[in-house]
Amino acid sequence: MNKTEAITEAAREVLAHGGPACLTDPHIALRAMDDAMALGATEDDIKAEMRRQREGTVQ
């Protein structure tokens, strides 16, 4: 997995499993974020991708 793929996956997992109404294992999103950050992603990279995914502009 490369950095871009990791960012996309982390954003997807945070949107699917994160937030205050998280009804699943919160570690799913945290692990995905850790993986992306280990490949050089920043929190801002993940936040930007989350915005793109919410807006439906996933590439």
C-alpha positions as CSV (number, residue, x, y, z in Angstrom):
1,M,0.0,0.0,0.0
2,N,1.3,3.4,-0.9
3,K,0.8,6.7,1.0
4,T,-2.1,7.8,-1.2
5,E,-3.9,4.5,-0.8
6,A,-3.3,4.6,2.9
7,I,-4.8,8.1,3.2
8,T,-7.9,7.1,1.2
9,E,-8.4,4.0,3.4
10,A,-7.8,5.9,6.6
11,A,-10.4,8.6,5.6
12,R,-12.9,5.9,4.6
13,E,-12.4,4.1,7.9
14,V,-12.7,7.2,10.0
15,L,-15.9,8.2,8.2
16,A,-17.3,4.7,8.6
17,H,-16.2,3.9,12.1
18,G,-15.3,7.1,13.9
19,G,-17.2,9.9,15.5
20,P,-19.2,10.3,18.7
21,A,-21.8,7.7,17.5
22,C,-19.2,5.1,16.9
23,L,-20.9,1.8,17.4
24,T,-18.0,-0.4,16.2
25,D,-14.5,-0.9,17.4
26,P,-12.8,2.6,17.4
27,H,-9.5,0.9,16.9
28,I,-10.4,0.2,13.3
29,A,-10.1,3.8,12.4
30,L,-7.1,4.4,14.6
31,R,-5.2,1.5,13.0
32,A,-5.9,2.9,9.5
33,M,-4.7,6.3,10.6
34,D,-1.6,4.9,12.1
35,D,-0.8,3.0,8.9
36,A,-1.2,6.1,6.8
37,M,0.9,8.2,9.2
38,A,3.6,5.5,9.1
39,L,3.8,6.1,5.4
40,G,4.2,9.8,5.8
41,A,0.7,11.1,5.8
42,T,-0.3,13.9,8.1
43,E,-3.5,14.5,9.9
44,D,-4.3,17.3,7.5
45,D,-3.9,14.9,4.5
46,I,-6.5,12.6,6.1
47,K,-8.8,15.4,6.9
48,A,-8.6,16.7,3.3
49,E,-9.4,13.2,2.0
50,M,-12.3,12.9,4.4
51,R,-13.7,16.2,3.0
52,R,-13.3,14.9,-0.6
53,Q,-15.1,11.6,0.3
54,R,-17.9,13.4,2.0
55,E,-18.4,15.7,-1.0
56,G,-18.4,12.7,-3.3
57,T,-15.2,13.8,-5.2
58,V,-13.3,10.6,-4.6
59,Q,-10.9,9.9,-7.5
